Amino acid sequence: MRSGAERLPPAAAETATVADLTHDGAGVVRGGKTAFVPGTLPGEEIRFRRTRSHRQYDEGQLIEVLQPAPSRVAARCPHFGVCGGCVLQHMDPQAQLASKEAQLRDSLARVGEVQPQRWLEPLTGPVWGYRRRARLSVRYVHKKHTAVVGFRERAAPYVAQLAGCEVLAAPAGALIEPLVRLINSLQVREQLPQIEVAVADNATALVLRVLCEPQEADLQRLAQFEREHALRLYLQPGGLDSVRPLHAGGAPLHYRLRAFDLTLQFEPTDFIQVNGAVNALLVECAVELLDLTPAARVLDLYCGLGNFTLALARRAAMVVGVEGEPGLIERARANADANGIGNAQFHCADLAAPAAAAQWPAEGFSHVLLDPPRTGAREMLGSLARVAPRRVLYISCHPGSLARDLKVLVHEYGFTLAAAGVVDMFPHTAHVESVALLHTPAEVRRA
């Protein structure tokens, strides 16, 4: 039960028409007290029952779709509806994109009080087998005498019992049942709550969170599993600094950005964009929208391990990347060296603190790219305005925080929202990734 929710006694079924989708993919029923009903689509006539009450809305359970929407399709995954990993598999992928663009438009207009001068075509890629990073929950269930491996259930605080996953990149999607058999055979099966998945171009890594050190018999079983499935297993008995490979050696994990002749190395717990194909398109799009010249000086905020920084450095005179995680900065510098890039600098700074701006070099920047977390970049907006770049590209993973920040940049600091659009980074989920291009007044006059 969600926090603050009151379970309702059994109620009579209601018939209603779904008006919209919530930010997490549930259908919105209006008329009387609003109800949110998962598994429904806008325009559908449904029968549902109210199950939980909140102050402003009720939660509902779908009983029957009386009149399906044209966008309804059969879900590909047999676990859809129970597993919380996907919430929109019953919606045609093109309709998903239209819905996400509508959500972005609404957020910009209602929260940000802004409207882009033009809308960009959505960036799209594969909609199945795309997810190269994931965190799977694990639980050994005594009543079932088996481990359960998967994402959390959508409507309950349990781990969904999966046989496979249609959105995980190969070979990870087919490893769920083999992992269950492996965990069932381990002595530490009750002290293994989580598995992180990282599918690189050259290997697939699994990081097993273990609450106690495996003994020799378990280590042998893990080694056999690693060989049989051509994987790299890592153990994590403590914090991130405790992650270690089961067997040392092997080339570092990496992915390629072929358009820029870049190979980026990363550790299995590092942040990388989930959808590799869409990430490659997004990097190309970023470079194109920023319209770099050979003299451009670029500031890349929240730069991570250099995903955008190094591509920008291929087109600009100089790029400075700033990131709060020391390990990622270390990897970014190593990636610059490995790719022969000498015009990229990296600085570690807490970008949630406005004082971080003081650590940037004093030289002016003509362009800025920022890719903040879901909370947005509120603390950096004043510093960004003082930098006064010609163009700013804001890559966002949350329409609400993007709209809030754009409101400040446009209405308080005089930027112009030149373009915006959605990025289909997470098909079949309610997650909305987007890009927004801003011009300064000087750039508007120049154009």
N, C-alpha and C positions, 0 to 999 in steps of 0.2 A: 504494500500500500504506500502511495506517495505521502510524503510528509504533510501533515495537516489535513489529510483526507479522512472522511467519516464513511464507513461502510454502510450502504443503504440496505434496508430489508428488501426481500424479493418484491419486485415491482412489476406492474403490467407492461407488456410490450407497447412501444409507441411506433408510429409510422411517421417518417419525416424525409425531407430532401436535404442532402448534404450541400452546404453553401460554399465551403472553402476547406483548406488544409491548414493545420497548425504548423508551427515552426518545426515540430518533431514528427510530422507526417500523419497525424490523426485527422479524420474528417470532422468538420465543424457543423453542428446542427443548431440552428437558431429558432426562435419562437418559444417564448417562456424562458426558462433558465437555459443558457447555452450548455450544450453537451459536446464532448470530444469523443469520437468513436473511431478507434483504430480499424484499419482494414477497409475503409470506405474512401470514395473519391468524389470530388465535386460534381454535382448534377445527378447523383444517384438517389433513387428512392429506396429507402431501407426500412427494416424493422429492427429496433434495438431496445435494449433495456438499460436503465440507469443503474450503476453499481456502486459508485462512490461519489460523495459530495464534497466540494470545496466551497469556499465563500463565493467565488465569482463564477464557477462552472461546475458541471458534473462530469464524471467519467462514465462512458457507456460501453456496452458490449454488443457487438453486431450479432443479430440473430439470422437475418436473411437480407440479401440484396434483391429487391423487387424489380428494379429497373436499373441495369448496369450502365455505367458511363461508357461512351465510345472508346475512351482511353484505357478501359480495363482489359488486362491480359492475364493469362494463367501464370501464376508464379512458378518459376523454374525449380526453385529449391523446395524439397519436401518439408523442410523445417520452417518455412516462412510462416509468420504469424505467432510462432513460439519464440524463436531466436530473435534477439534484439539487434543483431548485426545489421539487418536490412529492414526497412519499413515501407518501401515503395516498389517491391517486386511485382505487385499487382497492377502497376501503372506503366503504360508504354514509355520507353525511354525518352522519346521526343516530348511526350506530355510532361514527364518529369522535368525536363529542361525548361519547358514553358512555365511550369509552376515555380521553379526556382528563380527564373527571371522576374516573374510577377512578384515574388517575395522581395527580391532586391529592389525592384521599382518602388514597391510600397514602402520599404524601409527608407530609401533615399528621400522620397517625397514626404513621408509622415514624420520621420525622426530627424532627418537631415535637412529638410526643407530645401532640397537641391534637385536639380534635373540635369543630366548630362546633355551636352550638345549633340552627341550621337551615341547610339547603342552599338556595341561591338557584337559580332557574331559569336555564339558560344564556342569555346574550345572543347572539343570532344575527342574521345578515344575509345578503347574497348570498354564494354559494359560488363563483361564477365571475365573472371580470372585476372583481374587487374591489381589486386591489393597486395603489394609487396612488403608492407609492414603491418603487423597486427599484434595484439596482446590477447592471448587466449587464457581463459580461466580454467582451473583444474580443481576437481573435488572428488575424493574417494567416498562413495556412498555405500555405507555398510548394508543398508536394506536391499540394495541392488547387487551387492557384491562386485562392484565394478567402479572404475574411475569414469568420470564424465569430463569431457574436454570440449570447450566451445566458448561462444560469447554468452553474456548474461541473457536470461530470458527477458522478453519485452515487458511482461506484466507481473513479474515476480522476481524476488531476489535470489534466484537459483541459476546454476549453470545449465544452459540448454544442452541436451544430450544429442550431439550431432554425429552423423555418419560421414559427412564431408562438408565442404564449403564451396559454393559456386563462385564466390567473389575473390577468394584467396588466389594469388598467383601460383601457377604450377612450380614445383610439385606440392606446395604446402596444402592446397585444397584437398588433396587425396591422402594426406597423412593423418587425418583425425583418428580413424579406426586403428591404424598401426600404432599410433601414440597411446591409445587406450590400452591396447594389449601390452605394450611396453610398460606403462605405468602400473598396470595390474601385477606385473611380475616383479616389481621393485619392492625392496624392504622399506624404502622411504616414500611409498605411495601416498601416505597420509601427511607427509611434510613437503609436498610439491604443489603449491597453490597456483602457479602461473608459468606460462611458456610464452616468450616473445619470439615472433617470427620475423626474419629479415631475408628477403629473396633478392640477392644481388645478381648481376649479370654473370658472375663466374661461380657462384655457389649459393646454397641455401643454408642459413644459420638458424638454429633454435637455441634460445637461452632459457635454461631450466632454473627457475627460482626454487632453491632447496633450503629448507629451514634447519636441516642438519646435514653434515657431511656424509655422502654415500660411502658405504663400505665396499670392499673389494668385489664382492659378488655383484653388487649393483653396477659398479664401474665397468665390469666385464660385459654386462647386458647392454649398457649404454654404448660401449664401444662397438659391440656387434650391430646394434641398431644403426649407428653412424655409418658403418661400412655397408650394410645391406641397402640403405637408402641414399648413399652418396651425399651425406649431410655433413655439416659441421656443428657439433654440439658444444655448448658452453654451460658452465655451472655458475650460479650466482647465489652464494650462501649468505651474503649480506647486502650492502649498498652497491651502487653502480661500480665503485672502485674494486669490488670483489669479483667481478665477472672474469672468468678465465676459461680458455678452451680446454676441452677434454683432452685433446692432443695438440701440442704446439706444432707450429709450422704451417705451411700453406700460404699462398698469396693473399694479401688483404682483400676483404670484400670491396667490390667497386661497381659503379654503373657508369655508362658512357653518355655523353652529350655529343652526338656525332656531328651536328651542325657546327660545333665550335671546336672539334677535335680535342675534346676534354675527357679525361678519365678521372672520376672522383672516388677516392677511397673513403671508407667509413667503417666504424665499429658497429657490431650488431645491435647495440642499444641506442645508437645515434638517431636523431631526428633526420629523416629524409622524406620527401614528398611521397605519399602513399602510392600514387598512380604514376608509374614510370613513363609511359607513353605520353600522358597528358602533361607531366612535368616538362618533358622535352619541348613540347609545343608551347608551354607557358614561358619557358626561358627565351625561346625564339620571339614570342610575342612581346615580351618585356623589352628586349633589345630593339625591336622594330618601333614600339610605341614611344620609347624614350628618344628615338631619332638622334643617336649619338654621332658626333663628329670626331675626327681623329684628335681634336684638341679637348674633348670633353673630360671633365673631372667629376667623378661620380662617387656619391656616398651611399653605401648599401647598409641599411640598418636591419638588425636581427638577421645577420648574414649566414648564420649556421656554419656549415663546413665549406661554404663557397659556391653553393649551387648556382646562384645568380652572379656573384662577384666575379668569378673567373671568366664567365661568358662575356660579361660587360668589359672586362679587361682586354678581351680580344679586339674590341672596337674603340676603346677610349684611350686617352693619354694616361690616366691614372684612376684607380678605384680604391676606396678605403672601405673596408668591411668592419662593422662593429657588432659584437655579440656578447651576451652575458655569461655564456658557458665556456670556461677555460679549455675544456677538452675539445670542443668544437673549433675554437680558435686555433688550437694546436693542429687539428686536422686540416683546417683551411690553409694554414701556412705550408703544411707539408704538401697539400694538393697543388698549391701555386708552384712550389719548387718542382714537383714531379712533372708538371705540365709545361715547365719552362717559362713561367709567367713572372716577370720581374717588376711589373707596374701595378701590383696589388699589395696593399698593406692591410694588416688586420690588428684590431684593438679589442681588448676585453673590457667591457663596461656594463654596469647595471642599467639597462635602458628603461627600467621602471623608476629611475631617479633622474630628475631634470639636470642634476649636476654632471651627469654623464657626458653632456655636450662639451664640457670643458676639456675632455680628454681627446677630442677630435683635433686633428691638425688645423692650424690657423688658416691654411689656404682655402679660398672660396671653392664652392662646388657648383657646377652648372646643372647637374642632374642628381636626383635622389630616388632611390628605390627602397621601400620598406615592406617587410613581410612579417608583421607582428603576430603574437598569439591571439587567441579568441578575445582577450580583454582589450585588444586594440593598442593604440599608441598615444593615449591621452597625454602622458608626461613629456612626449617628444615634440608636440605640436608647436609650442612656442619657439623651441630651438630650431625646428624645421623652418619656421617663418623667418627667423633671423639669418639662416643660411641663404634664403632667397634664391633657390635654384630656378632655372628656366622651366624645367619640367619635373614633376614628381609622379612616380608610379606606385600606387598603394595596392598591395596584394593582400586580400583579406580572407579569413576563414569564418567570419561572422558578420552578416549584414547589419546587425544592430550596432555593433561597435564601429564598423566602417561608417555608417550613416552619422553617428554621433561625432566622429572625428572630422568627417567632411564638412559638417555644419560649421565647426570651428574654423577650419581652413578657408572655407568659402566666405562665410559671413563676418568673421572677425579679422582674418588676415588677407583677404582679397584675392585668393586663388580662384581660378575658373575651372569647373568640372568639365573637361573637354570630352571625356568618353568613359563609358563603364560597360561591363558585361560579365556574364557568368562563366565559370570554368567547371567543367564536369569532372571534378577530381574524385568524387565518391558516388558513382551511379548506384541507384537503388536505396540510397540513404537520404535522409532529410538534410544532410550537411550541404551548405551553400558556400562554395568558394567563388571569389569574384576579383576583378581588377578594376581600378579607377585611375584614370590619367588626369592630372591637374596641370594647368599652366599658371605661371605668374602673370601679372599685368604686362610686364615687359615682353614676355613670350607671345602673349595675345597680340600686342601691337606689331611685333616682328612678323607674325604669321599673316 
